[in-house]
Amino acid sequence: MKRYPLWKHGLISGILVLAALYSLPSSYPASPTIDIRLKSGSEIVDLHGRTRQVLADADIEVRRVNAVGNSISIVFVDSETQLAARQILEIELGTDVVVALNTRSSAPEWLDELGAKAIALGLDLRGGVSFLLQVDLEFVTDRFLSSSTDIVSVALQDRQIEHSIKREQDTLLIELANPDEQRNAIDVIARTDPRLSVTATSDGLSATISSTGLEQIAELAVGQNVETLRRRVDELGVAEPLIARQGNQRIVVQLPGLQDTARAKSILGRRAALELRGVDEQSSASGSILNRARNGISPPGTELLSYADGGDVLVERRIVLTGENIVDASYGSDEAGRPAVHLALDALGAQKIKEYTRSRIGEQLAIVLIDRDRTSIISAPRIESELHARFLIHGGGMGFDEANELALLLRSGALAAPIEIVEERTIGPSLGADNIRSGLGAVTGGFLLVGVLIGLYYGVFGLISVGALIANLLCLTALLAVLGAGLTLPGLAGFALTLGMAIDANVLINERIREELAGGLSPRLAVEAGYTRAIATIMDANLTTLIAGLALFVLGSGPVRGFAVVLCLGLVTSMFTAVLVSRALADLAYGHRPGRVSKISIG
């Protein structure tokens, strides 16, 4: 039979060697690991040396320490040692670092130096928790219309258009003193905010949010929430989290290996918007005014709010400072030893608080927290001196744990809109390990069964097909590892399906060769014709399935996409191994024989 060119043998051999090399780390068991990195703006001169010293002083056994830039990965012998080390490191290294639990392959260091990584496991194989969050878009539109009322009013005043504005549900009703100003007012509003759709009425104008504007507002709110959640998860110390949008108003948050689920729910679900406002002490001191405010009639420019630990007070609606001006927040204690949150402001925030407190010494300043569906006052201390870029807040019955959590939320920023947890899935590490064993058992069992049947049915060409199948699994494993694609339980199902798709291609080739032999061709020509004429059928079948897999990846989400990734990559590797690798193996089996090949073993 016709010999395969030497360069093709070399190329195929090189690809298979690389595939075996880059799939090798996935064969090693995962070891408990701690990842340590500096928070933004933090500085520890020798984080690597400091970490080693802390672990050595605590007599904690370490298998390996890898340092890359400002991050460190520490591999431990067992999970008990990992947990003990985490507690010690969090205490000794302080709040300047994030200490995250993780798992890493126990493969040798030389593989890691070559860039060979183990396949990243998904949540259902590693264990952890998954949240499906829904953004409250009604809150977003309500806040937009509330701010638009003031913005539109100011714009019309600047153009000296006399008017009055009132809001009815999702509509702004604008009455004009001079009906002849109607066209001019429409132009002003359109330039002020194009997201408002303005129509003329009998006595003025009606403004609502346009459909395009509503999409833009929702897009911005959900996008801001995704970024805020990403910062909050970063503060939680979770390695390799997944935070992604799902549809128009939902967000998926997956936290592999997370153990404190209750704390994660508390932190993810809180809006935590901070505002500093002045206190109307004169009105608050009047019992009659306070009672009217409790009945819904507050003095102009004020709002009745409650302290977190009880009691009411009237605060100004004017906001002096918001959480957007906070660049850092950490928990600690004040001079009296009470739990407190230390705040650091940006330049604009420092200027605002300085100008406000300079003329308000002796007055109260309310620290307002907007959290979930409640707006409350943490404390309302008196301004004793001019405040600058750094100051602290305390009160509201805060303990050190509450102060730590509030500092975390303020560092990561407030949510643009409230969110609700609509679905929660928790998978324990033991269940993830069971899923891995079951999935690998299914793939191994399928491989052995297919290998035995194909070997018995097709003889030597059956063994060639088995060799191509092994090459296919190596290539697929290496591709998943190199691309960093997460392997999920549906992905293991994709592995099993890939076995069937790959062996199907070899069956097509083998049957074609048998047909050519039955038609009277010599073994050499039958093998050549079998591979040449089967390629078109194999390509057609795999490409149509590949299109379906790509559709699943683009339109699907979560487990569906995990299955689609393995399916698409498996189709690519199966075409390579069925056509090229099996052809090279057939050449090695029969091509080296001198003279003509009179007979081949193909069942």
MIGU-166458 format. One line per 2 residues: number of its first residue (from 0); their letters; for each residue x, y, z of C-alpha. Coordinates in nm, 2 decimals, padded with zeros to 4 digits. Layout:
NUM) a) X,Y,Z; ...
***
This chain:
0) mk) 00.00,00.00,00.00; 00.10,00.36,-00.05
2) ry) 00.33,00.49,00.22; 00.23,00.79,00.42
4) pl) 00.48,01.08,00.38; 00.74,01.11,00.65
6) wk) 00.66,01.47,00.73; 00.29,01.38,00.80
8) hg) 00.41,01.11,01.04; 00.63,01.36,01.21
10) li) 00.36,01.62,01.23; 00.10,01.38,01.37
12) sg) 00.35,01.24,01.62; 00.44,01.59,01.74
14) il) 00.08,01.68,01.79; 00.01,01.36,01.98
16) vl) 00.32,01.41,02.20; 00.20,01.77,02.29
18) aa) -00.15,01.64,02.35; -00.02,01.37,02.59
20) ly) 00.20,01.63,02.77; -00.08,01.89,02.81
22) sl) -00.33,01.63,02.92; -00.10,01.48,03.18
24) ps) -00.17,01.73,03.46; -00.54,01.63,03.45
26) sy) -00.44,01.27,03.55; -00.30,01.39,03.88
28) pa) -00.53,01.42,04.18; -00.63,01.77,04.30
30) sp) -00.46,01.91,04.61; -00.60,02.16,04.86
32) ti) -00.45,02.50,04.78; -00.46,02.86,04.92
34) di) -00.43,03.15,04.68; -00.31,03.48,04.83
36) rl) -00.30,03.82,04.65; -00.27,04.18,04.75
38) ks) -00.58,04.40,04.74; -00.56,04.70,04.51
40) gs) -00.37,04.98,04.67; -00.22,04.75,04.94
42) ei) 00.15,04.70,04.97; 00.35,04.43,05.15
44) vd) 00.72,04.45,05.05; 00.79,04.08,05.06
46) lh) 00.46,03.89,05.06; 00.63,03.57,04.96
48) gr) 00.88,03.58,05.24; 00.62,03.70,05.49
50) tr) 00.39,03.41,05.41; 00.66,03.15,05.43
52) qv) 00.76,03.29,05.77; 00.40,03.28,05.91
54) la) 00.36,02.92,05.80; 00.69,02.82,05.93
56) da) 00.62,02.98,06.27; 00.29,02.79,06.29
58) di) 00.47,02.47,06.20; 00.23,02.40,05.90
60) ev) 00.34,02.15,05.64; 00.35,02.29,05.29
62) rr) 00.39,02.08,04.97; 00.47,02.36,04.73
64) vn) 00.47,02.74,04.71; 00.45,02.92,04.38
66) av) 00.49,03.30,04.36; 00.38,03.50,04.06
68) gn) 00.40,03.88,04.09; 00.18,03.99,04.38
70) si) 00.01,03.66,04.42; 00.11,03.33,04.58
72) si) -00.03,02.98,04.54; 00.04,02.74,04.84
74) vf) -00.03,02.36,04.80; -00.10,02.16,05.11
76) vd) -00.10,01.80,05.20; -00.47,01.78,05.31
78) se) -00.78,02.00,05.35; -00.75,02.02,05.74
80) tq) -00.40,02.18,05.70; -00.54,02.41,05.44
82) la) -00.82,02.54,05.66; -00.59,02.58,05.96
84) ar) -00.34,02.78,05.74; -00.61,03.00,05.61
86) qi) -00.72,03.11,05.96; -00.36,03.19,06.06
88) le) -00.28,03.37,05.73; -00.59,03.59,05.75
90) ie) -00.49,03.70,06.11; -00.12,03.75,06.05
92) lg) -00.13,03.91,05.70; -00.42,04.14,05.79
94) td) -00.68,04.30,05.57; -00.43,04.40,05.29
96) vv) -00.46,04.06,05.13; -00.73,03.82,05.00
98) va) -00.69,03.46,05.11; -00.89,03.22,04.89
100) ln) -00.94,02.85,04.92; -00.88,02.66,04.60
102) tr) -00.76,02.33,04.45; -00.47,02.26,04.22
104) ss) -00.34,01.96,04.04; -00.06,01.78,04.22
106) ap) 00.13,01.75,03.89; 00.51,01.80,03.90
108) ew) 00.65,02.15,03.89; 00.82,02.10,03.55
110) ld) 00.47,02.06,03.39; 00.36,02.38,03.54
112) el) 00.67,02.56,03.41; 00.58,02.43,03.06
114) ga) 00.24,02.59,03.10; 00.06,02.25,03.13
116) ka) -00.25,02.29,03.35; -00.51,02.05,03.46
118) ia) -00.87,02.09,03.33; -01.06,02.35,03.53
120) lg) -01.36,02.18,03.69; -01.70,02.33,03.70
122) ld) -01.92,02.38,04.01; -02.09,02.05,03.99
124) lr) -01.76,01.87,04.00; -01.57,02.08,04.25
126) gg) -01.85,02.17,04.48; -01.97,02.51,04.58
128) vs) -02.28,02.73,04.55; -02.46,02.89,04.25
130) fl) -02.69,03.18,04.28; -02.94,03.31,04.01
132) lq) -03.00,03.68,04.09; -03.27,03.90,03.94
134) vd) -03.23,04.28,03.92; -03.52,04.50,04.02
136) le) -03.58,04.70,03.71; -03.88,04.87,03.85
138) fv) -03.65,05.04,04.11; -03.42,05.15,03.83
140) td) -03.70,05.32,03.63; -03.85,05.47,03.94
142) rf) -03.51,05.63,04.04; -03.45,05.74,03.68
144) ls) -03.79,05.92,03.67; -03.73,06.08,04.01
146) ss) -03.40,06.22,03.90; -03.54,06.32,03.56
148) td) -03.81,06.53,03.73; -03.54,06.76,03.88
150) iv) -03.32,06.76,03.57; -03.60,06.85,03.34
152) sv) -03.72,07.12,03.57; -03.38,07.28,03.59
154) al) -03.34,07.27,03.21; -03.67,07.44,03.16
156) qd) -03.59,07.70,03.42; -03.26,07.78,03.24
158) rq) -03.46,07.85,02.93; -03.70,08.06,03.13
160) ie) -04.00,07.84,03.05; -04.25,07.87,03.33
162) hs) -04.39,07.53,03.42; -04.49,07.28,03.69
164) ik) -04.41,06.91,03.69; -04.59,06.62,03.87
166) re) -04.54,06.25,03.83; -04.81,05.99,03.78
168) qd) -04.67,05.64,03.80; -04.43,05.61,03.50
170) tl) -04.52,05.94,03.34; -04.41,06.30,03.40
172) li) -04.69,06.56,03.34; -04.55,06.90,03.26
174) el) -04.79,07.20,03.26; -04.68,07.51,03.08
176) an) -04.78,07.86,03.18; -04.75,07.96,02.81
178) pd) -04.89,07.70,02.56; -04.69,07.87,02.29
180) eq) -04.37,07.74,02.45; -04.47,07.38,02.38
182) rn) -04.25,07.32,02.09; -03.95,07.49,02.26
184) ai) -04.01,07.28,02.57; -04.01,06.96,02.37
186) dv) -03.68,07.05,02.21; -03.53,07.13,02.56
188) ia) -03.64,06.80,02.71; -03.52,06.60,02.41
190) rt) -03.17,06.76,02.43; -03.16,06.72,02.81
192) dp) -03.23,06.34,02.80; -03.30,06.16,02.47
194) rl) -03.42,05.86,02.67; -03.74,06.05,02.74
196) sv) -04.02,06.03,02.49; -04.22,06.35,02.49
198) ta) -04.57,06.41,02.35; -04.79,06.71,02.35
200) ts) -05.12,06.72,02.55; -05.40,06.97,02.58
202) dg) -05.25,07.16,02.87; -04.88,07.08,02.83
204) ls) -04.65,06.78,02.78; -04.63,06.41,02.88
206) at) -04.29,06.25,02.91; -04.23,05.87,02.95
208) is) -03.92,05.65,02.91; -03.88,05.53,02.55
210) st) -03.84,05.16,02.47; -03.48,05.23,02.37
212) gl) -03.42,05.44,02.68; -03.56,05.16,02.90
214) eq) -03.32,04.91,02.74; -03.03,05.15,02.80
216) ia) -03.12,05.20,03.16; -03.16,04.83,03.23
218) el) -02.83,04.75,03.05; -02.65,05.01,03.26
220) av) -02.80,04.89,03.59; -02.74,04.52,03.53
222) gq) -02.38,04.59,03.40; -02.30,04.80,03.71
224) nv) -02.44,04.53,03.93; -02.22,04.27,03.77
226) et) -01.91,04.48,03.83; -02.01,04.54,04.19
228) lr) -02.08,04.17,04.25; -01.75,04.09,04.10
230) rr) -01.57,04.32,04.35; -01.77,04.17,04.64
232) vd) -01.69,03.82,04.54; -01.33,03.92,04.51
234) el) -01.34,04.04,04.87; -01.49,03.71,04.98
236) gv) -01.18,03.53,04.88; -01.33,03.28,04.63
238) ae) -01.09,03.15,04.37; -01.21,03.12,04.00
240) pl) -01.57,03.25,04.05; -01.81,03.29,03.76
242) ia) -02.02,03.61,03.74; -02.21,03.65,03.42
244) rq) -02.53,03.80,03.28; -02.82,03.58,03.19
246) gn) -03.09,03.74,02.98; -03.19,04.10,03.03
248) qr) -03.22,04.12,03.41; -03.06,03.82,03.56
250) iv) -02.71,03.75,03.68; -02.55,03.41,03.75
252) vq) -02.29,03.39,04.03; -02.10,03.06,04.08
254) lp) -01.87,03.03,04.38; -01.66,02.70,04.36
256) gl) -01.54,02.57,04.69; -01.73,02.82,04.90
258) qd) -01.81,02.70,05.25; -01.98,03.00,05.42
260) ta) -02.29,03.01,05.21; -02.50,03.22,05.45
262) ra) -02.23,03.50,05.45; -02.22,03.50,05.07
264) ks) -02.60,03.54,05.05; -02.59,03.82,05.29
266) il) -02.32,04.01,05.11; -02.44,03.95,04.76
268) gr) -02.80,04.05,04.83; -02.73,04.38,05.01
270) ra) -02.75,04.70,04.82; -02.54,04.89,05.08
272) al) -02.56,05.25,04.95; -02.42,05.50,05.20
274) el) -02.53,05.86,05.22; -02.42,06.15,05.45
276) rg) -02.70,06.40,05.52; -02.76,06.69,05.76
278) vd) -03.01,06.66,06.05; -03.30,06.90,06.09
280) eq) -03.25,06.93,06.47; -03.50,07.20,06.52
282) ss) -03.79,07.01,06.36; -03.68,06.68,06.52
284) as) -03.70,06.85,06.86; -04.06,06.94,06.81
286) gs) -04.30,06.66,06.91; -04.58,06.79,06.70
288) il) -04.37,06.82,06.38; -04.23,06.48,06.45
290) nr) -04.58,06.33,06.49; -04.69,06.49,06.16
292) ar) -04.39,06.35,05.99; -04.48,06.00,06.12
294) ng) -04.82,06.05,05.96; -04.65,06.13,05.63
296) is) -04.64,06.51,05.64; -04.27,06.61,05.67
298) pp) -04.14,06.97,05.65; -04.02,07.07,05.30
300) gt) -03.68,06.93,05.21; -03.67,06.68,05.49
302) el) -03.74,06.31,05.54; -03.82,06.10,05.85
304) ls) -03.58,05.82,05.90; -03.52,05.57,06.19
306) ya) -03.20,05.48,06.37; -03.09,05.12,06.32
308) dg) -03.13,05.06,06.69; -03.46,05.26,06.73
310) gd) -03.58,05.62,06.73; -03.68,05.87,06.46
312) vl) -03.52,06.19,06.33; -03.58,06.43,06.04
314) ve) -03.29,06.45,05.80; -03.24,06.67,05.50
316) rr) -03.31,06.53,05.16; -02.99,06.70,05.03
318) iv) -02.72,06.44,05.01; -02.38,06.57,05.12
320) lt) -02.18,06.26,05.02; -02.24,05.92,04.87
322) ge) -02.06,05.59,04.87; -01.93,05.66,04.52
324) ni) -01.67,05.89,04.68; -01.54,05.62,04.90
326) vd) -01.21,05.47,04.78; -01.13,05.25,05.08
328) as) -01.30,05.12,05.39; -01.16,04.91,05.67
330) yg) -01.30,04.80,06.00; -01.14,04.86,06.34
332) sd) -01.22,05.06,06.65; -01.25,05.42,06.76
334) ea) -01.07,05.59,07.05; -01.32,05.43,07.30
336) gr) -01.26,05.08,07.16; -01.60,05.06,06.99
338) pa) -01.63,04.88,06.66; -01.60,05.13,06.37
340) vh) -01.55,05.16,06.00; -01.26,05.38,05.88
342) la) -01.33,05.56,05.55; -01.10,05.71,05.29
344) ld) -01.25,05.95,05.03; -01.14,06.06,04.69
346) al) -01.04,06.42,04.61; -01.40,06.52,04.52
348) ga) -01.55,06.36,04.83; -01.28,06.51,05.05
350) qk) -01.36,06.86,04.91; -01.74,06.81,04.96
352) ik) -01.71,06.69,05.32; -01.46,06.96,05.41
354) ey) -01.68,07.25,05.27; -01.99,07.11,05.44
356) tr) -01.84,07.05,05.79; -01.64,07.37,05.80
358) sr) -01.96,07.58,05.85; -02.16,07.31,06.04
360) ig) -01.94,07.25,06.35; -02.16,07.15,06.64
362) eq) -02.44,07.02,06.42; -02.54,06.66,06.36
364) la) -02.44,06.47,06.05; -02.66,06.16,05.97
366) iv) -02.48,05.85,05.83; -02.76,05.68,05.62
368) li) -02.74,05.32,05.50; -02.98,05.21,05.22
370) dr) -02.98,04.84,05.24; -03.23,04.59,05.09
372) dr) -03.58,04.75,05.14; -03.48,04.96,05.44
374) ts) -03.32,05.31,05.48; -03.19,05.36,05.83
376) ii) -02.94,05.58,06.01; -02.63,05.41,06.14
378) sa) -02.55,05.71,06.36; -02.58,06.09,06.37
380) pr) -02.27,06.22,06.55; -02.21,06.59,06.61
382) ie) -01.94,06.75,06.39; -01.66,06.84,06.63
384) se) -01.42,06.97,06.37; -01.37,07.00,06.00
386) lh) -01.36,06.66,05.83; -01.11,06.57,05.57
388) ar) -01.04,06.27,05.34; -01.02,06.02,05.63
390) fl) -01.27,05.97,05.91; -01.46,05.69,06.08
392) ih) -01.82,05.60,06.15; -01.96,05.39,06.43
394) gg) -02.29,05.32,06.60; -02.61,05.13,06.50
396) gm) -02.53,04.85,06.74; -02.24,04.73,06.52
398) gf) -02.02,04.46,06.64; -01.68,04.39,06.49
400) de) -01.83,04.13,06.25; -02.09,04.38,06.13
402) an) -01.83,04.65,06.09; -01.61,04.41,05.89
404) el) -01.90,04.33,05.66; -02.01,04.69,05.62
406) al) -01.65,04.78,05.53; -01.64,04.51,05.27
408) ll) -01.96,04.63,05.11; -01.85,04.99,05.11
410) rs) -01.51,04.89,04.94; -01.69,04.70,04.67
412) ga) -01.95,04.97,04.61; -02.33,04.99,04.62
414) la) -02.55,04.80,04.38; -02.71,05.01,04.12
416) ap) -03.04,04.84,04.18; -03.17,04.58,04.44
418) ie) -03.13,04.22,04.35; -03.33,03.91,04.46
420) iv) -03.19,03.56,04.48; -03.44,03.36,04.28
422) ee) -03.25,03.03,04.27; -02.98,02.88,04.49
424) rt) -02.79,02.55,04.43; -02.54,02.41,04.67
426) ig) -02.31,02.12,04.59; -02.09,01.97,04.86
428) ps) -01.73,01.87,04.78; -01.82,01.50,04.84
430) lg) -02.10,01.52,04.59; -01.87,01.68,04.34
432) ad) -01.62,01.40,04.39; -01.90,01.14,04.34
434) ni) -02.00,01.32,04.02; -01.64,01.29,03.90
436) rs) -01.62,00.92,03.98; -01.95,00.85,03.81
438) gl) -01.87,01.06,03.51; -01.53,00.91,03.46
440) ga) -01.67,00.56,03.52; -01.92,00.62,03.24
442) vt) -01.66,00.74,03.00; -01.41,00.46,03.09
444) gg) -01.68,00.20,03.07; -01.80,00.33,02.73
446) fl) -01.44,00.34,02.60; -01.37,-00.02,02.71
448) lv) -01.69,-00.16,02.57; -01.65,00.02,02.24
450) gv) -01.29,-00.08,02.22; -01.35,-00.44,02.28
452) li) -01.64,-00.46,02.03; -01.46,-00.27,01.75
454) gl) -01.15,-00.48,01.80; -01.33,-00.81,01.78
456) yy) -01.53,-00.69,01.48; -01.26,-00.53,01.26
458) gv) -00.95,-00.71,01.37; -00.63,-00.51,01.31
460) fg) -00.82,-00.21,01.17; -01.04,-00.23,01.49
462) li) -00.72,-00.19,01.70; -00.62,00.10,01.47
464) sv) -00.96,00.25,01.55; -00.90,00.21,01.92
466) ga) -00.57,00.38,01.89; -00.74,00.67,01.71
468) li) -00.99,00.68,01.99; -00.72,00.71,02.25
470) an) -00.56,00.99,02.05; -00.89,01.16,02.03
472) ll) -00.94,01.16,02.41; -00.58,01.29,02.46
474) cl) -00.64,01.57,02.21; -00.97,01.66,02.36
476) ta) -00.84,01.67,02.72; -00.54,01.88,02.61
478) ll) -00.76,02.13,02.43; -00.99,02.17,02.73
480) av) -00.69,02.23,02.95; -00.51,02.47,02.72
482) lg) -00.82,02.68,02.65; -00.92,02.69,03.01
484) ag) -01.27,02.56,02.94; -01.44,02.45,03.26
486) lt) -01.55,02.08,03.26; -01.89,02.02,03.41
488) lp) -02.10,01.71,03.45; -02.28,01.77,03.12
490) gl) -01.93,01.81,02.98; -01.85,01.46,03.09
492) ag) -02.16,01.35,02.90; -02.01,01.53,02.60
494) fa) -01.70,01.32,02.64; -01.91,01.00,02.63
496) lt) -02.09,01.13,02.32; -01.76,01.22,02.16
498) lg) -01.65,00.85,02.19; -01.96,00.75,01.99
500) ma) -01.90,01.02,01.73; -01.53,00.94,01.69
502) id) -01.59,00.56,01.65; -01.87,00.63,01.40
504) an) -01.62,00.80,01.17; -01.38,00.50,01.20
506) vl) -01.67,00.26,01.13; -01.75,00.46,00.81
508) in) -01.39,00.42,00.70; -01.36,00.05,00.78
510) er) -01.69,-00.03,00.61; -01.59,00.16,00.30
512) ir) -01.26,-00.03,00.29; -01.46,-00.36,00.31
514) ee) -01.69,-00.25,00.03; -01.39,-00.17,-00.19
516) la) -01.23,-00.51,-00.11; -01.56,-00.68,-00.20
518) gg) -01.56,-00.48,-00.53; -01.24,-00.64,-00.63
520) ls) -00.98,-00.38,-00.54; -00.65,-00.48,-00.41
522) pr) -00.59,-00.42,-00.03; -00.36,-00.12,-00.11
524) la) -00.61,00.05,-00.34; -00.90,-00.05,-00.11
526) ve) -00.74,00.13,00.19; -00.66,00.44,-00.02
528) ag) -01.01,00.45,-00.16; -01.17,00.38,00.18
530) yt) -01.01,00.68,00.34; -01.05,00.91,00.04
532) ra) -01.41,00.84,-00.03; -01.52,00.83,00.34
534) ia) -01.38,01.18,00.42; -01.67,01.36,00.25
536) ti) -01.93,01.17,00.45; -01.74,01.22,00.77
538) md) -01.70,01.59,00.71; -02.07,01.63,00.62
540) an) -02.19,01.44,00.93; -01.96,01.62,01.17
542) lt) -02.01,01.97,01.03; -02.39,01.95,01.06
544) tl) -02.35,01.83,01.42; -02.09,02.11,01.48
546) ia) -02.34,02.37,01.36; -02.59,02.23,01.62
548) gl) -02.32,02.24,01.89; -02.24,02.60,01.81
550) al) -02.61,02.69,01.83; -02.62,02.53,02.17
552) fv) -02.32,02.73,02.28; -02.45,03.06,02.16
554) lg) -02.81,03.03,02.27; -02.77,02.81,02.57
556) sg) -02.63,02.89,02.92; -02.48,02.71,03.22
558) pv) -02.47,02.33,03.18; -02.59,02.35,02.82
560) rg) -02.29,02.56,02.72; -02.06,02.32,02.91
562) fa) -02.20,02.03,02.71; -02.17,02.23,02.38
564) vv) -01.80,02.32,02.44; -01.70,01.95,02.48
566) lc) -01.92,01.85,02.19; -01.77,02.10,01.95
568) lg) -01.41,02.04,02.05; -01.47,01.67,02.04
570) lv) -01.60,01.69,01.68; -01.29,01.87,01.57
572) ts) -01.05,01.62,01.74; -01.25,01.32,01.61
574) mf) -01.22,01.44,01.25; -00.84,01.48,01.30
576) ta) -00.79,01.14,01.47; -01.03,00.94,01.25
578) vl) -00.89,01.06,00.93; -00.52,01.14,00.99
580) vs) -00.42,00.95,01.30; -00.59,00.62,01.20
582) ra) -00.44,00.65,00.85; -00.09,00.70,01.00
584) la) -00.15,00.39,01.22; -00.27,00.19,00.92
586) dl) 00.05,00.29,00.74; 00.26,00.17,01.04
588) ay) 00.08,-00.16,01.04; 00.10,-00.24,00.67
590) gh) 00.30,00.02,00.48; 00.64,-00.09,00.60
592) rp) 00.60,-00.44,00.46; 00.81,-00.51,00.15
594) gr) 00.63,-00.59,-00.17; 00.26,-00.59,-00.22
596) vs) 00.02,-00.64,00.07; -00.20,-00.94,-00.03
598) ki) -00.43,-00.94,00.27; -00.54,-00.71,00.55
600) si) -00.72,-00.79,00.88; -01.05,-00.59,00.87
602) g) -01.31,-00.85,00.98
***
